[in-house]
Amino acid sequence: MKVKDYAADHIFSFICLIVSGLLVFGLLWLIEIPIVFIFFVEGILFMAFLCAFLYDYLRRRKFYNQLWEILERLEEKTLIGEILVQPGFLDGQILDEILRRCNKYQNDRVADAKQDSQEYREYLDSWVHEIKTPIAAARLIVENNKNPATLRIDDELRRIDGFVEQVLYYARSAAVEKDFKVERTTLQALVNSALKTYSKPLIQAGGRPVFNGLDVPVCADTKSCAFVIGQIISNSIKYHAENLQVSFSAYTEQNAVRLLISDNGIGISSSDLPRVFDKGFTGDNGRKYSKSTGIGLYLCKKLCNKMNMEITIQSDLGQGTTVILFFPQESYLQEAGL
């Protein structure tokens, strides 16, 4: 708070002080009080009012400067009411009480929202597990009654199962780290786990997997990583060209292991590439292929961020796509608390 701002805010009080001083001076002059005594009285009154204004300005400046300083340093701005020291002047106390009540209201709203979100996630978890039962039963019926029609039904059931998995991970994405179980495994095991789900559609698309040096140990959450790799394989199948080939290669670096998943599909345009991880973004390919949802890569990016992994994409239109997953070394994961 600046002196000029305080003076401008109290301009009416200063005017009243000046007018009062002139009235006192005039009254004392009319009753023929000696001029020296008049100036002495006026001086005392002026010093008293000056000290009062100065004291009020200093305590207000201390409070508001502290308020701004705390606000600038505080990450959670809504907590300012809990941290602020109660001031000694009335309007500051009113402001402090308002901030505390607003903070309590905000905390209550956040708690309610968290509770609603938790109940929603629990419901979706239950729904996913419940719906997987009839899907598994339907696929078993198809397996025992194979014909062209049931095989097509099996393909659709597989798609439904994939969407159900997306729903599950999407619902858990806000607090997915609570479900992490980091363990030692190999890239080959992670890829094999993902291929179990997508081996049939990969074969139907005329594709084949190619492996190169995947016998590399990593520390990862196997379920989440298998889901991420599965989404990448699914995209390779969805946007495949003739003679589809999906290759998996591993490279070891000082602080990480890289898994490269490459295909020879239709590729991604340079204008779409920076946005492929955006939620709901489908791009030019998505407009050509109605099966696109724009959720798969978004979930991959979100899961990788939660696991302290990195995911990047390189692609040229008509030349295929390469997705690179960076698995941090075990020491880095320990530092991150995973």
Secondary structure, DSSP 8 states (H G I E B T S, - for coil): --HHHHHHHTHHHHHHHHHHHHHHHHHHHHTT--HHHHHHHHHHHHHHHHHHHHHHHHHHHHHHHHHHHHHHH-SSGGGHHHHS---SSHHHHHHHHHHHHHHHHHHHHHHHHHHHHHHHHHHHHHHHHHHHHHHHHHHHHHHHS-SHHHHHHHHHHHHHHHHHHHHHHHHHGGGGGGG--EEEEEHHHHHHHHHHHHHHHHHHTT-EEEEES---EEEEEHHHHHHHHHHHHHHHHHT--SS-EEEEEEEE-SSEEEEEEEE-SS---TTTGGGTTSTT--HHHHHH-TT--S-HHHHHHHHHHHTT-EEEEEEETTTEEEEEEEEE-HHHHHHHT-
